[in-house]
Amino acid sequence: MDIDVGPVDPSVLYEQELHVSSAVWEAQERGLLRCQEHTSLLHQWKLTDQQTNLVDKAGFGLFRKIGPMTLNNSLISALVERWRRETNTFHLPLGETTITLDEVSLVLGLDIDGDPVVGSKVGDEAAMDMCGRLLGKLPSAANKEVNCSRVKLNWLKRTFSECPEDASSEVVKCHTRAYLLYLIGSTIFATTDGDKVSVKYLPLFEDFDRAGRYAWGAAALACLYRALGNASLKSQSNICGCLTLLQCWSYFHLDIGRPERSEASFPLALLWKGKGNRSKTDLSEYRREFDDLDPSKMQISWCPYERYENMIPPHVKAKLSLGRSKTTLVCFEKIELHFPDRCLRQFGKRQPIPQKVKRRDRKNRRLDDLDTSMTAACEEWGERGDHIVDSPNVVDDGAYMEWYARISITKLYREAFLESQVMNMIACMREFEEAASGISMERLSPVEREVMESVKDTFSSNLTFGGWQEVAVNSSYGKRRRRNEQTPTMNNGGGGGSDLSSILLQKDT
């Protein structure tokens, strides 16, 4: 049986046919995503006091404290199934939610206010020149330590993880640049290449004071948005970007796969340090839990950081309002849109129906167009403080949820969705029956009266609701049938009835 998964109104989620959820409904499971974040060896870097000071200047003093984080691949894979790159938000049964700029600052301790992280691509020859000038050593192409202007993370760690105690000031700077390149290459700018990082980032650390003026947090979020968007396509099997941020965000907001918290410290990712688990719950179970999210059971926390307000450093707290900036995020060639107006409940506000999102032409990769877009994106980022969104005075919560039900897909657990569709269909049939019963027969011709009587008799004799009657009529979402509950049946005008649920829920053959 062909199933129209939705959405009813495709004007927002216009890429549904490419999305992984369409494959889930076709029973084409892709399995767990391969998570490409390489933090496990960060603790092997031994930084001197001089290096630590330079790292602080560059803007990574708080971030480096996080270190290795155990990832839950099943939870991350389930989260990705809810991500929509059309809106850069998660689509959950309760509405849209997303990772916002202020959360990057709180969870990772990275600055979200500053210059955009931009630069030029580099070729192999320029990459080798940069390594020689800024690292003081060259990777070996023969030993496959460098390829296509990307160096292996292992080469950086093997060559620079311990700075000599009697090192000159320049050597200390070279070792520190290598550490910073390794740090961003294994975390916020991790790629599906896995064990490599582009040399294009190296010039950003030539001047450590200058490096400290970049909005590293905004760049990290741009990369994670892009990684989530790519991983949400059914053709993909990997995900990269700062998965520590993604997983911690889920722990803060959703009571799904959430471990016990550690002692509170800043940045707030440290609350979950060493608390992850790899795959004790499988993907399908997490999928069901996301389907069953219920605000009445305190399964979602819209504003989870309020309890930690006293431990947030003043310089971080002063910039948190940028979380509500409707702006453009930039990281080199990556341009992503930040839509806090779609997730205002995360700021303690009520959620109206958001404005329409302009469709993006992802096939257009002409360099001149990219340059034009980058210029506009950087200009918009420069005006980030002027575009702080707020909730209007009057908000119709019911209207928002009705709109959201039309434009989104909130159920991905196949069995549950199919049964809810059965119940929705029965509810519609019941409404037709009631409407037909209310029609006056007096002014109808004999032929029309005969047809109407036939319609009423058909509805009356063919639907037996049993224990499902009230659920079918009153619930727009349906309810998962328990083993001891009666199923809806359809009779052929006589005694022998067939189980409607089993008929409609059987797989296509």
N, C-alpha and C positions, 0 to 999 in steps of 0.2 A: 504494500500500500504506500503510495506517495504521500508524504507529510509535508505540509507547508509550515516550516518552522517559524517563519516570520522574517522580519517584522511586518506587521500589518501595513505600516507606513514606512517605506524604505528610503524616505528623503534624508534621514540622518545616517543610518547604517547602510550606506549605498554599496559597500564592498562585501556584503554578506556571502556571496558565492566564493570569495577568496578566503573567508575566515575559517579558523579551525572548527568552530561550532558546526559549520555545515558538514564537515567530515565526521564529526561525532554523531550527527543524526543519520549519517549513511553507514554507521557502524564501521568506519574506517579509522580505528584508533591509531594514533601515531606513537603512543607510548609516552614515557617521560622525556622531557626536554633535557638535553645535555647542558648543564649549567657551566658557563665559561667565566668563572671568577677564580683567580688564583692567589688566594691570601694565605695558603697553608705554610708558606716559607718566609713570610714577612718577619717572623720573630728571629730569623737567622741573621738579620742585619744588625750589626753592632755599631751604633752611632756614638760618636764622641760628643762632648759638651759643645764644641764649636759647630759640629754638624747639626745638633739639635737646635741651636740658635738660628742657623740658616734655614732650617725647615720651618721654624716658627715664622721667620720673616716672609717666607714664600707662601704662607697661608695654610700650612698643613700641620701645624702644631697640635691641634685637637684631633684631627682626623687620624693621625698616625697612631694614636693611643688605642684605636679600635682593634687593629690587627686581624688575625685569622678569625673567621666566623664559619661555623658549620651550617651548611645549607640543606634545607628540606626540599629535595627535588620534586616530590609529589605535590607539596603545597604550592611551590612556585609554578609548576605546570598547570595546576588548577586555576591559579590567579591569572595566568596568561590567557586562559580560555575566556576570561571575562573582560579582557582588555580590548578596546576598540580604538584603532588608530584614526578613525574619522573624527573622534572627539577627544582623544588622549585622556580617556577616563575608563574606569572599570564600570561595567553595567551589571549591577547586582539587583536582586528582587526588590530592594528598598529604594532604588534610584541610583544615580551616578555618584561616583566618588573617585578621587584621584590622589596622586602624590603631588603636593604643592611645594612651592619654593621655601616657605617657612619650615616645612618638615625636613627638607634637606639640611637646613641650618641646624635644626634641633637634633636630628638623628645622627648626622655626620660631623657637625661642627665646622662645615665649610662655609665660606662667605658667599652670600647670595646677592651682594650689592657691589658693583664694581665694573671694570671694563669687560667687554665680551671676550671670550677666549677664541681668538681668530688668528689665522696665519696662512701660509702658503704651503702647498704640497711640495715635496722635495724629491728629486731623482736620486739614483744610487750614488752618483758622484758627489752631489751636494751633501748627501747623508753622511758619506765617509768623511767629508771635510768638517762637518759639524761635530762628528764624534772625536776627530782629532783635536779640534779647537776647544770644545767644551768638556770633553771627558778625558782628554790627554792620552787616550789609547784607541786603537782601531780594532773592530771585530774582524774576524777572518771569514771572507766569503768562501774560501776553500773548505773551511770547517763548518760551513752552513750557519755561522753565527749572525749573518746578516743576509737579508734577501728582500729585494724590492723596497729598499729604504726602511726596513723594519729589522730591529735587532732582537735576538732571543733574550727573554727574561733571564734564563739560566746563565747566559754570558755576563749579564750585568751583575747578577748576584755572585757568581764565581770570581769576578774580577774586582768588584768594588765593595763587597759587603763588610769588609773590615779596613778602616782607614789607619795607616801607620801612625803610631803615637807621635813620632817626630816629623810628621808630614808638614810641608810648607802650606801657607795659606791657599795657594792656587790648587795644590793637590787636594786639600780638604774640600774646596769648592767643587772640584771634578767628581770626587766621591759622593758628595751630597747631591749633585745633579743626577748622577747615576741612580742614587736611591730614589729620588723624586720621580724619575722616569719609570723606574720599576714599580713604585707605589701606584702611580696613576694607570700604568699599563696593566696592572693586575687587579685593579678595582674599578674606579670610576670610568676609565676609558678602555676597559677590557673588551676585546673583540672575539669573534668566533675563530680567529686564528689560534687563539688559546695561549700559546707560549711566546708571543711576539708583541712588540710595541713599536709604534711608528716613531722615527727620529724627528718627525715634524714638530713634536712637542718640545724638543730639547731647547730651542732658542728662547722659549718662554721662561726658562730658568737661568738664562745668562746673567741677568741682574735679579738678585733675590728680592730686593726691595720692590722692584717693578713687578715681579711675579706676585707679590702680596697684594697688588691692586686689582687682580683679576677676580671676576665672579666665578670661582671654581665650582661653587654649588650649582649655579645656573647651568654651567656647561655639563656637569654631571647629570643633571636632570634631563637636559636635551638628549644626551647619549642614552639614558635609560628609556626615555619615551621612544626613541628610535628603535632601540633593541626590543622593547615590548611590542611595538607595532610590527616589526619584522617577524618576531616569534609567534605572533597571533595568526599568521598566515598558515594555512593547512599544509603548505609545501615545506615548512621549516621544521628542523629537529633540534636546533641549538638556540640558546639565549645567552647574551653577554650583557655588558653594562654593570652597574653597581647593584648586584643582587643582594648584597647586605642591606642596602637601603630598602629594596623591594620587600624582603622578608621581614625586616623590623617594622616597616610601615604596616604590614599585615598583622603582626603581633600586637601593635598598638591599637589598631582599629577593630579587628575581628577576633572573636573567640573561636577560632578554628585552628587547630594544631598549635595553639599557643602554649609555650612552656612556662614554668614558674620564673618570675622576675628575680634578677640578682639585686644587690644593694644599689640604690640609685646613685648615679654619677653622670658626669657630662663629658662627651656627648652621649645622648640618650641611647645610642646603639649598645652601649656598655651594659645596659639593663639585661640584654639577651646574650651577653658574651658566654660562649660555651654552652648555650642552652638549646641549641637546635637538635633536630634528629633527622636522619637521612630519609628513611622511607618506611616508618612504622605503620603509616596509614597509606593505603593505595590511592591512586588518582581518582578512581570512580567514587570512593567514599568521600573524598574531599569535594568532589563535584556535587554529590548529594547534599553535603553540609552547606555548600554555598546556595543551593536551591532552597534550603530550608531556613535560611537566615530569618530570624524573628526579632524585631526590636523589643517586643514585650519581654523577651527572655534575656535581655541585656547582652545579646550576641554581637552587637555593634556599638562602638563608642565613637561618636562623631568628633568629640573634642577631648582626646585622651591625654593631652599634655598639660592640662591645667594643674594637675596635682604636683607637677615638677617645676612650677614657675619660680620657686625660690632658689633653684640651683642653676638657672639659666644666666650665663654671664651678661652683664649690662650691654656690652657691645653687640651681642647676638640679639638680645631682646629689642634693642632699638631698631632693628631692621625687619622684624617679623611681619610688619604690615605689608611687605612685598609679597607675602603669600597670597594676597588678594589682588595682585596686579595682573590684569589681563594683558599679557605681553607676548613677546616672541623670545624664545630661548635659542641661543647660538653656541655652537662648538665647531669651529672650522667649517666644513661644508654642511654640517647638520643644522637644519633650521626646524624647530618644533614650536607649536603653539601651546600656550599655558592658559587654561580655561577655568579659573576659579569660580566664575559666574555659574558654572554648571554644578558646583559642589559647595554651595554656601553654608550648608548645614555643618560643614567641617569648621566653620568660623562662628558657630553658635547662632546662625541666622536661618530664617526660613527660606525655602527654595522655590522660586517662581519658575515658570517655563522659560528656559534660556533662549537667547537669540539663535537664529539659524547659523550653522557653521558652513563656511564657504568650502566647496569641494576643492581638493588639492589635485593638481596634475602631477602625479608621481612618475609619469613616463618621460617628462620633459627634463632632460639632463644637459641641455646645451649650456656651454660655459658662460656665454654672454648673459643668458637669462639667469643663471646661478649668481653671477656677479651682481646683477641688478637686484635680485631677491636678497642677497646678503647685505647689500647696502641699505635696503629698506628695513631689513630685520635689525641691523645694528642701530639704525635711527630709532626704530620703535623701542628697542631695549633701552636706548638713551632716555626715553620718555616714560620709563617704567613707573616712576613715582606719580605720574599724572593719570594713571589708568587703574586706580584702586576701586574695585567693584563693591557694591553694597546691595542689600536686599531692599526692595521697595516697601513702602509702608503697609500696603495691602497685598497679601499673598493668599491665593486659594490653593491650599494643600491638595484638596481633592482633584482640582483641575490639573495640577502637576502630575499626579499619579495616573490619571486617566490618559493624559498625553504620553507619559512615559510608557504605559502599557502598550500603546500603539506603535511607538517608534523603536522599542527595544526588544531584546530577547533575554528573558530573565531565568528561564529553565533550561538546563543542559543535561540533567540526568534523564536519560532516555525513557526509562520505564515510568518515572513519575510524570514526565511531561505528557506522554501518551494517554495515561489514565486521566489526567486533568483535561486533556482535549476531549475525551469521551464524555466526561461530565459536563463540560461546556456545551457540547453538542446536545446532550440530553436537556440541559437547561433551556437552550434555544427552542427545542421541540416542545417543551412544556409551555413556554411563552406563546408559541403558535397555537397550542391547544386552548389556552385560556383566552387568547384573542378571538379564536374561532367561536368559542362558546358564548362570547359576549355579543356576537353579531345578531341583530334582529332578523328574523326570518319572514316577517310580515310582508315586506315590500319586495321580496324576491320572487321571481317567476318560478314555476314548478321545476324547470330544469336547473335553475340556479340553487333552489332549495335542496334538490336532490344531491347536487355536487357538494354543497356545504355540509349536509348531513353525513355524506360519505367521508369528507375530510375529518369531521369531528369524531366519527366512529373509528377512523383509522388511528388517530392520535390516542383515543381512549383505550382501544384494545391492544395497541402495539407497544405501549410503554408501561412497564411495571417498575416503579422506582424503589420499592422496599425502603430499607434504611437509608438510601441515598437521596430521598426526595428533597429534604430540606437543604442538604449540601448542594445539590444540583441547581436548585432554584436560587439560593441566596449567595453562593460563592462564585466569584468571577475567576478564581484561580484553581478550583478543584481541590481534591483531597486524596492523598495516597490511601488506597484501600488496605485495611487491616485483614488479617487472615480470617477472622471470625465475622466479618461484615458481609451482608448480602450484596451481590453484584447486580447491576442493572440488567434487565433481560428484555428481549424483544420477542413477542409471540406472533405467530402467524394466524391470528384470529381465533386460535383454539387453545387446547391445553398444552401441547408440547412447545416449550420455549427454548431458544438457544441463547447462550451467554453472550450478550452484546460486547462486553468488555473483552472476552477472549477472542472474539471474532476480529475486533478492531485493533487489538494489540498484537496479533500475531505478525511475525516478520514477513516481509515480502519473500516470495520464492520465485 
